[in-house]
Amino acid sequence: MKTFRWRRVVSLSLLLLAAVLTYTGIVLYIAPQGRIAYWTDWHLLGLDKGQLGAIHTTSSFAFVLLGWLHTWLNGKALIAYLKDRARRLRVLTPEVGVATVLVGFIVVGTGLSLPPFVQVIDAGEAAKAWWEQREGSPPYGHAELSSLNKICRRLGLEPQLALQALQDRGWEVQSAQWTLLEIGAANDASPAAVYRQLEDVAASP
């Protein structure tokens, strides 16, 4: 029977976590801003932006903890990287210098908005702006949590008439106390779609 090796578990877990972080990082990089994501009920593979962000956060913490555990389990190999040909321990090796400069360049360059890092950040912002242009913006922050009553007051509609108009159009709405999010969930639609319907009702003679 083969011996169970925790070192392999840690290494394989880091590999899988790296895959998860790569996926969630890329998705969150191009995903719409939070207010647009919640307004349009944005999902990818069944996960909304909040869930993807939570997975990215917990996976990051796990990656850091397992990374330190991996460092501890492989301490001898890491120390060997710091030894010269005479097997003497040297902290200031060429490899340490290159690694420090590389990481420092990334951190400082991003902080100072230097190329090419500023272009990377700008590309992410452009992707988020595209979503807003495509889907539209909510009338105010977290409008999806507003009740039909509140939205009707904003649009100059009588709530009960608006409720009846939505029902006549085939929307399932049982109360003017329902939020746009609840109405959307009951009808497999986004809060933005519900709001557009109400705008259309308000514009109707």
C-alpha positions in Angstrom: 0.0 0.0 0.0 1.4 3.4 -1.0 2.1 5.9 1.7 -0.2 8.9 1.8 1.9 12.0 1.2 0.6 15.4 2.3 3.2 17.1 0.3 1.5 15.9 -2.9 -1.9 17.0 -1.5 -0.6 20.5 -0.9 1.1 20.7 -4.4 -2.0 19.4 -6.2 -4.3 21.7 -4.2 -2.2 24.7 -5.2 -2.4 23.6 -8.8 -6.2 23.3 -8.7 -6.5 26.6 -6.8 -4.3 28.3 -9.4 -6.8 27.1 -12.0 -9.8 28.4 -10.0 -8.1 31.8 -9.4 -7.2 32.1 -13.0 -10.8 31.5 -14.1 -12.4 33.8 -11.5 -9.8 36.4 -11.9 -10.3 36.6 -15.7 -14.1 36.6 -15.3 -14.1 39.4 -12.6 -11.7 41.3 -14.8 -14.2 41.6 -17.7 -17.4 41.4 -15.7 -19.7 44.4 -15.4 -19.5 46.6 -12.3 -21.5 45.5 -9.3 -24.4 47.9 -9.8 -24.8 46.8 -13.5 -24.4 43.1 -12.6 -27.1 43.2 -10.0 -29.4 45.4 -12.1 -29.2 43.0 -15.1 -29.1 39.8 -13.0 -25.7 39.0 -14.6 -24.6 35.4 -14.3 -21.9 33.2 -15.8 -22.3 29.4 -15.6 -24.9 29.8 -13.0 -22.9 32.1 -10.7 -23.5 35.8 -10.1 -20.8 38.4 -9.6 -21.1 38.2 -5.8 -20.6 34.4 -5.8 -17.7 34.6 -8.2 -16.1 37.3 -6.0 -16.6 35.2 -2.9 -15.0 32.1 -4.5 -12.1 34.3 -5.6 -11.6 35.6 -2.1 -11.7 32.3 -0.3 -9.6 30.6 -2.9 -7.0 33.4 -2.5 -6.8 32.9 1.2 -6.5 29.1 0.8 -3.8 29.7 -1.9 -1.8 31.9 0.5 -2.1 29.4 3.4 -1.2 26.4 1.3 1.6 28.4 -0.3 3.2 29.0 3.1 2.6 25.3 4.0 4.3 24.3 0.7 7.2 26.6 1.5 7.6 24.9 4.9 7.3 21.4 3.5 9.9 22.2 0.8 12.2 24.3 3.0 15.3 22.3 2.2 14.9 22.7 -1.5 14.3 26.5 -1.1 17.3 26.9 1.1 19.3 25.0 -1.5 18.4 27.7 -4.0 20.2 30.2 -1.7 23.4 28.3 -1.6 26.4 28.8 -3.8 28.6 26.2 -5.4 30.6 25.9 -2.1 27.3 25.1 -0.4 27.4 28.3 1.6 24.1 30.1 2.4 23.8 33.4 0.5 20.7 35.5 0.6 21.8 38.0 -2.1 22.1 35.6 -5.0 21.5 36.7 -8.6 18.2 34.7 -8.7 16.9 36.5 -5.5 17.9 39.8 -7.1 16.0 39.1 -10.3 12.9 37.8 -8.5 12.9 40.8 -6.2 13.2 43.3 -9.1 10.5 41.5 -11.1 8.0 41.5 -8.3 8.9 45.1 -7.3 8.5 46.2 -10.9 5.0 44.7 -11.0 3.9 46.3 -7.7 5.5 49.7 -8.2 4.6 49.9 -11.8 0.9 49.1 -11.1 0.9 51.6 -8.2 2.4 54.4 -10.3 0.2 53.5 -13.4 3.2 52.8 -15.6 3.1 50.9 -18.9 2.2 48.1 -19.5 0.2 47.8 -16.2 -1.9 50.9 -16.8 -3.0 49.4 -20.1 -4.1 46.2 -18.4 -6.2 48.2 -15.9 -7.6 50.4 -18.6 -8.6 47.3 -20.6 -10.6 46.0 -17.6 -12.3 49.3 -17.2 -13.2 49.4 -20.9 -14.8 46.0 -20.6 -16.9 47.1 -17.7 -17.9 50.3 -19.5 -19.0 48.1 -22.5 -21.4 46.2 -20.2 -22.9 49.5 -19.0 -23.4 50.8 -22.6 -24.9 47.5 -23.6 -27.2 46.9 -20.6 -27.9 50.4 -19.3 -27.6 51.8 -15.8 -30.0 51.6 -12.9 -31.7 54.8 -12.0 -29.9 54.8 -8.6 -27.8 52.4 -6.5 -29.4 49.1 -5.7 -32.7 50.0 -7.5 -33.3 46.3 -7.8 -34.1 46.2 -4.1 -36.8 48.9 -4.4 -40.4 48.0 -4.2 -42.9 48.4 -7.1 -44.5 51.1 -4.9 -41.3 53.1 -4.8 -40.4 52.7 -8.5 -44.0 53.8 -9.4 -43.7 57.0 -7.4 -40.5 57.7 -9.3 -42.1 57.1 -12.7 -45.4 58.9 -11.8 -47.5 55.8 -11.9 -50.3 54.7 -9.6 -48.9 51.4 -8.0 -52.1 49.4 -8.3 -52.6 50.4 -11.9 -49.0 49.5 -12.7 -49.5 46.2 -10.9 -52.5 45.5 -13.0 -50.7 46.5 -16.2 -47.9 44.1 -15.5 -50.3 41.3 -14.8 -52.2 42.0 -18.0 -48.9 41.7 -19.9 -48.3 38.3 -18.4 -46.0 39.2 -15.5 -46.4 37.3 -12.3 -46.7 40.0 -9.6 -48.7 39.4 -6.5 -48.1 42.7 -4.6 -46.9 46.2 -5.1 -44.6 45.5 -2.1 -42.6 43.1 -4.3 -39.1 44.4 -5.2 -37.9 44.5 -8.8 -35.5 41.7 -7.9 -38.4 39.6 -6.6 -40.6 40.3 -9.7 -37.7 39.5 -12.0 -36.9 36.2 -10.2 -40.6 35.2 -10.4 -40.6 35.8 -14.1 -37.1 34.7 -15.1 -36.2 38.2 -16.0 -33.7 40.9 -14.7 -34.7 43.9 -12.6 -33.7 46.0 -15.6 -36.3 44.2 -17.8 -39.0 44.9 -15.2 -38.1 48.5 -15.0 -38.2 48.8 -18.8 -41.8 47.4 -18.7 -42.8 50.0 -16.1 -41.2 52.7 -18.3 -43.3 51.5 -21.2 -46.4 51.5 -19.0 -45.7 55.1 -17.9 -45.2 56.1 -21.6 -48.5 54.5 -22.7 -51.5 56.8 -23.1 
